[in-house]
Structure formats: structure tokens, C-alpha cells
Amino acid sequence: MASSADPWMRESSFGAGSEAQHHSSAIQRKITILGTRLDSLQALLIKLPTKQPLTEKETQIASALNMSSFGNGDNLLGPDTKPADDSRV
């Protein structure tokens, strides 16, 4: 076991004993918080419904929406309009 007189131990220490203890406690708190969050997320993930395949009707609706005029980004604001005539300025 390395003693505190070893050079690598002195370089790796965080300073005085109380400072190192405070740092260690802060890390332990963060690990506990992250563990709790992970448990919560896993519990939520289990509760999510499994992805069901699309029904024929849903597939038809999706196809119709994809082929509609809203599928073209240029038409999102309404019907096609001609650019303004700049010669009337």
C-alpha cells in the first residue's frame, strides 16, 4: 500500500483532508442523484407502450398527407402565388 509520502499520492490529493472529504462527499451525492434519476427513467421506460405496427388506415392517411400540398415546403403558407412585380415600385 502506498504511503502519503509517495510523490504520486501527494500530486493526486485534493489538498487538506477536509477538502478531500468534502469533494468525496459531493461526488457521492451526485452519484446517488444520478442513480435515482436513472431508476426513474427506467421505470418510465417500462411503462411506455410498445410500438405497434401501423394499421392499413393509418398508412393510407400518412401517404395522403405526404402527397398533399403541405408536403412541399414552398406551399406551407397557402396556394402558390406569383412573385410581386418589382417594376411598380
N, CA, C and O atoms as a DFTB+ gen file, in Angstrom:
356 C
 N C O
     1  1       0.850      -1.183       0.000
     2  2       0.000       0.000       0.000
     3  2       0.883       1.228       0.000
     4  3       1.909       1.245       0.680
     5  1       0.513       2.254      -0.743
     6  2       1.317       3.460      -0.849
     7  2       1.100       4.343       0.366
     8  3      -0.009       4.453       0.888
     9  1       2.159       4.954       0.794
    10  2       2.040       5.872       1.929
    11  2       1.812       7.278       1.408
    12  3       2.044       7.552       0.230
    13  1       1.356       8.176       2.280
    14  2       1.089       9.546       1.859
    15  2       2.377      10.282       1.524
    16  3       2.328      11.389       0.989
    17  1       3.544       9.685       1.830
    18  2       4.818      10.291       1.490
    19  2       5.185      10.043       0.033
    20  3       6.075      10.706      -0.500
    21  1       4.514       9.101      -0.616
    22  2       4.816       8.828      -2.024
    23  2       4.471      10.052      -2.868
    24  3       3.429      10.675      -2.664
    25  1       5.357      10.402      -3.831
    26  2       5.111      11.609      -4.638
    27  2       3.793      11.570      -5.411
    28  3       3.116      12.592      -5.525
    29  1       3.413      10.378      -5.953
    30  2       2.185      10.336      -6.739
    31  2       0.955      10.523      -5.865
    32  3      -0.070      11.007      -6.343
    33  1       1.037      10.151      -4.607
    34  2      -0.087      10.356      -3.683
    35  2      -0.240      11.836      -3.367
    36  3      -1.359      12.340      -3.279
    37  1       0.877      12.533      -3.197
    38  2       0.797      13.972      -2.897
    39  2       0.220      14.724      -4.089
    40  3      -0.569      15.651      -3.909
    41  1       0.604      14.335      -5.315
    42  2       0.109      15.014      -6.510
    43  2      -1.367      14.737      -6.755
    44  3      -2.073      15.586      -7.299
    45  1      -1.839      13.567      -6.365
    46  2      -3.227      13.215      -6.659
    47  2      -4.197      13.647      -5.568
    48  3      -5.411      13.548      -5.748
    49  1      -3.679      14.124      -4.441
    50  2      -4.586      14.535      -3.362
    51  2      -5.235      15.861      -3.709
    52  3      -4.685      16.636      -4.491
    53  1      -6.389      16.127      -3.142
    54  2      -7.130      17.355      -3.416
    55  2      -6.801      18.455      -2.417
    56  3      -7.472      19.487      -2.409
    57  1      -5.817      18.272      -1.600
    58  2      -5.448      19.290      -0.624
    59  2      -5.598      18.734       0.767
    60  3      -5.326      17.559       1.010
    61  1      -6.028      19.570       1.672
    62  2      -6.195      19.175       3.073
    63  2      -7.233      18.062       3.183
    64  3      -8.063      17.895       2.289
    65  1      -7.190      17.312       4.260
    66  2      -8.096      16.186       4.457
    67  2      -9.553      16.576       4.394
    68  3     -10.361      15.866       3.794
    69  1      -9.905      17.704       5.007
    70  2     -11.319      18.106       4.998
    71  2     -11.773      18.503       3.602
    72  3     -12.930      18.287       3.242
    73  1     -10.871      19.084       2.809
    74  2     -11.225      19.454       1.436
    75  2     -11.454      18.198       0.593
    76  3     -12.387      18.141      -0.208
    77  1     -10.605      17.208       0.777
    78  2     -10.759      15.951       0.046
    79  2     -12.036      15.237       0.477
    80  3     -12.730      14.647      -0.351
    81  1     -12.342      15.290       1.758
    82  2     -13.553      14.654       2.269
    83  2     -14.793      15.352       1.712
    84  3     -15.774      14.701       1.352
    85  1     -14.740      16.680       1.646
    86  2     -15.863      17.446       1.097
    87  2     -16.059      17.102      -0.377
    88  3     -17.186      16.917      -0.835
    89  1     -14.952      17.017      -1.113
    90  2     -15.019      16.674      -2.530
    91  2     -15.594      15.273      -2.713
    92  3     -16.428      15.049      -3.590
    93  1     -15.155      14.350      -1.899
    94  2     -15.640      12.975      -1.962
    95  2     -17.140      12.911      -1.653
    96  3     -17.883      12.191      -2.320
    97  1     -17.575      13.653      -0.660
    98  2     -18.999      13.674      -0.306
    99  2     -19.838      14.248      -1.440
   100  3     -20.930      13.752      -1.721
   101  1     -19.329      15.296      -2.094
   102  2     -20.055      15.907      -3.201
   103  2     -20.195      14.912      -4.352
   104  3     -21.255      14.821      -4.971
   105  1     -19.134      14.174      -4.634
   106  2     -19.187      13.177      -5.706
   107  2     -20.176      12.073      -5.353
   108  3     -20.937      11.633      -6.214
   109  1     -20.179      11.622      -4.112
   110  2     -21.115      10.576      -3.691
   111  2     -22.561      11.050      -3.815
   112  3     -23.431      10.282      -4.226
   113  1     -22.823      12.309      -3.463
   114  2     -24.181      12.851      -3.601
   115  2     -24.607      12.864      -5.067
   116  3     -25.732      12.493      -5.402
   117  1     -23.689      13.298      -5.935
   118  2     -24.017      13.350      -7.360
   119  2     -24.275      11.960      -7.917
   120  3     -25.188      11.773      -8.722
   121  1     -23.484      10.987      -7.499
   122  2     -23.687       9.615      -7.950
   123  2     -25.047       9.098      -7.486
   124  3     -25.745       8.422      -8.242
   125  1     -25.420       9.412      -6.255
   126  2     -26.713       8.982      -5.723
   127  2     -27.858       9.621      -6.518
   128  3     -28.832       8.952      -6.862
   129  1     -27.730      10.912      -6.804
   130  2     -28.764      11.624      -7.561
   131  2     -28.897      11.028      -8.958
   132  3     -30.006      10.792      -9.438
   133  1     -27.754      10.785      -9.608
   134  2     -27.798      10.212     -10.951
   135  2     -28.381       8.800     -10.941
   136  3     -29.105       8.420     -11.861
   137  1     -28.072       8.031      -9.914
   138  2     -28.644       6.689      -9.789
   139  2     -30.152       6.742      -9.636
   140  3     -30.872       5.937     -10.227
   141  1     -30.633       7.695      -8.839
   142  2     -32.072       7.861      -8.644
   143  2     -32.749       8.265      -9.945
   144  3     -33.814       7.752     -10.288
   145  1     -32.123       9.187     -10.665
   146  2     -32.687       9.614     -11.950
   147  2     -32.726       8.453     -12.939
   148  3     -33.704       8.285     -13.668
   149  1     -31.669       7.660     -12.963
   150  2     -31.631       6.507     -13.852
   151  2     -32.753       5.527     -13.516
   152  3     -33.423       5.016     -14.413
   153  1     -32.959       5.266     -12.224
   154  2     -34.042       4.378     -11.805
   155  2     -35.397       4.917     -12.253
   156  3     -36.250       4.161     -12.719
   157  1     -35.593       6.231     -12.110
   158  2     -36.861       6.845     -12.520
   159  2     -37.082       6.715     -14.018
   160  3     -38.181       6.389     -14.466
   161  1     -36.026       6.973     -14.794
   162  2     -36.155       6.868     -16.242
   163  2     -36.412       5.434     -16.681
   164  3     -37.185       5.198     -17.610
   165  1     -35.772       4.478     -16.023
   166  2     -36.014       3.076     -16.362
   167  2     -37.449       2.676     -16.045
   168  3     -38.065       1.922     -16.798
   169  1     -37.985       3.176     -14.933
   170  2     -39.371       2.875     -14.578
   171  2     -40.329       3.469     -15.612
   172  3     -41.315       2.832     -15.982
   173  1     -40.041       4.683     -16.077
   174  2     -40.880       5.303     -17.101
   175  2     -40.779       4.556     -18.426
   176  3     -41.772       4.398     -19.135
   177  1     -39.595       4.108     -18.747
   178  2     -39.395       3.384     -19.998
   179  2     -40.188       2.088     -20.022
   180  3     -40.733       1.707     -21.058
   181  1     -40.253       1.419     -18.897
   182  2     -41.021       0.170     -18.808
   183  2     -42.511       0.434     -19.018
   184  3     -43.218      -0.398     -19.585
   185  1     -42.987       1.595     -18.559
   186  2     -44.408       1.917     -18.659
   187  2     -44.828       2.337     -20.072
   188  3     -46.018       2.321     -20.389
   189  1     -43.862       2.713     -20.927
   190  2     -44.210       3.146     -22.274
   191  2     -44.817       1.991     -23.055
   192  3     -44.364       0.852     -22.945
   193  1     -45.842       2.287     -23.844
   194  2     -46.415       1.213     -24.657
   195  2     -45.421       0.814     -25.745
   196  3     -44.627       1.631     -26.212
   197  1     -45.477      -0.414     -26.124
   198  2     -44.594      -0.868     -27.188
   199  2     -45.095      -0.312     -28.510
   200  3     -46.289      -0.070     -28.685
   201  1     -44.180      -0.115     -29.423
   202  2     -44.545       0.448     -30.718
   203  2     -45.334      -0.590     -31.512
   204  3     -44.865      -1.701     -31.762
   205  1     -46.526      -0.199     -31.894
   206  2     -47.407      -1.085     -32.657
   207  2     -47.225      -0.788     -34.137
   208  3     -46.995       0.363     -34.506
   209  1     -47.320      -1.781     -34.975
   210  2     -47.242      -1.516     -36.419
   211  2     -48.442      -0.686     -36.863
   212  3     -49.525      -0.779     -36.286
   213  1     -48.232       0.119     -37.889
   214  2     -49.307       0.959     -38.405
   215  2     -50.402       0.100     -39.029
   216  3     -50.144      -0.914     -39.678
   217  1     -51.627       0.546     -38.806
   218  2     -52.745      -0.135     -39.452
   219  2     -52.808       0.306     -40.907
   220  3     -52.150       1.271     -41.295
   221  1     -53.578      -0.381     -41.692
   222  2     -53.734      -0.026     -43.108
   223  2     -54.299       1.386     -43.244
   224  3     -53.874       2.150     -44.111
   225  1     -55.257       1.728     -42.385
   226  2     -55.879       3.058     -42.450
   227  2     -54.853       4.139     -42.113
   228  3     -54.796       5.170     -42.782
   229  1     -54.047       3.905     -41.082
   230  2     -53.017       4.876     -40.709
   231  2     -51.996       5.053     -41.824
   232  3     -51.527       6.164     -42.068
   233  1     -51.655       3.976     -42.493
   234  2     -50.716       4.036     -43.604
   235  2     -51.304       4.860     -44.752
   236  3     -50.598       5.649     -45.379
   237  1     -52.598       4.674     -45.024
   238  2     -53.248       5.436     -46.089
   239  2     -53.266       6.922     -45.757
   240  3     -52.995       7.761     -46.616
   241  1     -53.585       7.239     -44.517
   242  2     -53.622       8.643     -44.095
   243  2     -52.234       9.266     -44.207
   244  3     -52.092      10.388     -44.693
   245  1     -51.218       8.547     -43.763
   246  2     -49.850       9.060     -43.834
   247  2     -49.433       9.304     -45.276
   248  3     -48.794      10.311     -45.580
   249  1     -49.793       8.384     -46.162
   250  2     -49.456       8.547     -47.576
   251  2     -50.161       9.764     -48.156
   252  3     -49.563      10.536     -48.906
   253  1     -51.441       9.935     -47.806
   254  2     -52.195      11.079     -48.309
   255  2     -51.585      12.392     -47.812
   256  3     -51.488      13.358     -48.569
   257  1     -51.182      12.426     -46.566
   258  2     -50.574      13.644     -46.030
   259  2     -49.229      13.921     -46.680
   260  3     -48.904      15.076     -46.955
   261  1     -48.454      12.896     -46.925
   262  2     -47.148      13.080     -47.554
   263  2     -47.269      13.588     -48.982
   264  3     -46.394      14.308     -49.462
   265  1     -48.349      13.219     -49.664
   266  2     -48.525      13.631     -51.051
   267  2     -49.302      14.938     -51.164
   268  3     -49.459      15.461     -52.268
   269  1     -49.785      15.469     -50.067
   270  2     -50.587      16.693     -50.134
   271  2     -49.697      17.896     -50.435
   272  3     -48.471      17.795     -50.456
   273  1     -50.323      18.997     -50.659
   274  2     -49.576      20.224     -50.961
   275  2     -48.731      20.666     -49.767
   276  3     -47.774      21.423     -49.930
   277  1     -49.082      20.196     -48.570
   278  2     -48.291      20.561     -47.399
   279  2     -46.965      19.825     -47.360
   280  3     -46.073      20.176     -46.588
   281  1     -46.836      18.803     -48.194
   282  2     -45.570      18.085     -48.280
   283  2     -44.491      18.922     -48.947
   284  3     -43.299      18.666     -48.776
   285  1     -44.912      19.911     -49.699
   286  2     -43.973      20.808     -50.359
   287  2     -43.778      22.029     -49.466
   288  3     -44.732      22.761     -49.203
   289  1     -42.585      22.247     -49.011
   290  2     -42.300      23.346     -48.080
   291  2     -42.625      24.716     -48.641
   292  3     -42.890      25.649     -47.883
   293  1     -42.607      24.855     -49.994
   294  2     -42.907      26.150     -50.607
   295  2     -44.386      26.506     -50.466
   296  3     -44.745      27.681     -50.544
   297  1     -45.237      25.519     -50.261
   298  2     -46.676      25.754     -50.220
   299  2     -47.232      25.838     -48.801
   300  3     -48.450      25.825     -48.622
   301  1     -46.383      25.921     -47.805
   302  2     -46.871      25.915     -46.434
   303  2     -47.694      27.153     -46.096
   304  3     -48.542      27.100     -45.205
   305  1     -47.462      28.258     -46.782
   306  2     -48.166      29.495     -46.474
   307  2     -49.434      29.668     -47.283
   308  3     -50.099      30.697     -47.163
   309  1     -49.781      28.716     -48.083
   310  2     -51.019      28.818     -48.846
   311  2     -50.788      28.468     -50.292
   312  3     -49.742      27.926     -50.649
   313  1     -51.778      28.779     -51.142
   314  2     -51.649      28.432     -52.556
   315  2     -50.475      29.183     -53.183
   316  3     -50.012      30.211     -52.689
   317  1     -50.023      28.611     -54.294
   318  2     -48.908      29.249     -54.996
   319  2     -49.297      30.669     -55.393
   320  3     -50.394      30.907     -55.898
   321  1     -48.395      31.594     -55.162
   322  2     -48.616      32.977     -55.560
   323  2     -47.469      33.402     -56.448
   324  3     -46.351      32.899     -56.330
   325  1     -47.756      34.328     -57.334
   326  2     -46.711      34.827     -58.220
   327  2     -45.901      35.874     -57.456
   328  3     -46.446      36.600     -56.625
   329  1     -44.600      35.949     -57.739
   330  2     -43.793      36.975     -57.066
   331  2     -44.297      38.359     -57.414
   332  3     -44.837      38.573     -58.499
   333  1     -44.126      39.284     -56.515
   334  2     -44.583      40.646     -56.731
   335  2     -43.799      41.274     -57.883
   336  3     -42.608      41.016     -58.064
   337  1     -44.483      42.084     -58.637
   338  2     -43.846      42.746     -59.772
   339  2     -43.094      43.943     -59.232
   340  3     -43.703      44.886     -58.727
   341  1     -41.768      43.913     -59.334
   342  2     -40.931      44.982     -58.786
   343  2     -40.949      46.229     -59.650
   344  3     -40.474      47.277     -59.214
   345  1     -41.479      46.149     -60.859
   346  2     -41.469      47.304     -61.760
   347  2     -42.472      48.365     -61.339
   348  3     -42.420      49.482     -61.854
   349  1     -43.385      48.058     -60.420
   350  2     -44.401      49.039     -59.991
   351  2     -43.951      49.834     -58.792
   352  3     -44.780      50.504     -58.176
   353  1     -42.689      49.798     -58.424
   354  2     -42.215      50.490     -57.224
   355  2     -42.041      51.936     -57.465
   356  3     -41.648      52.670     -56.559
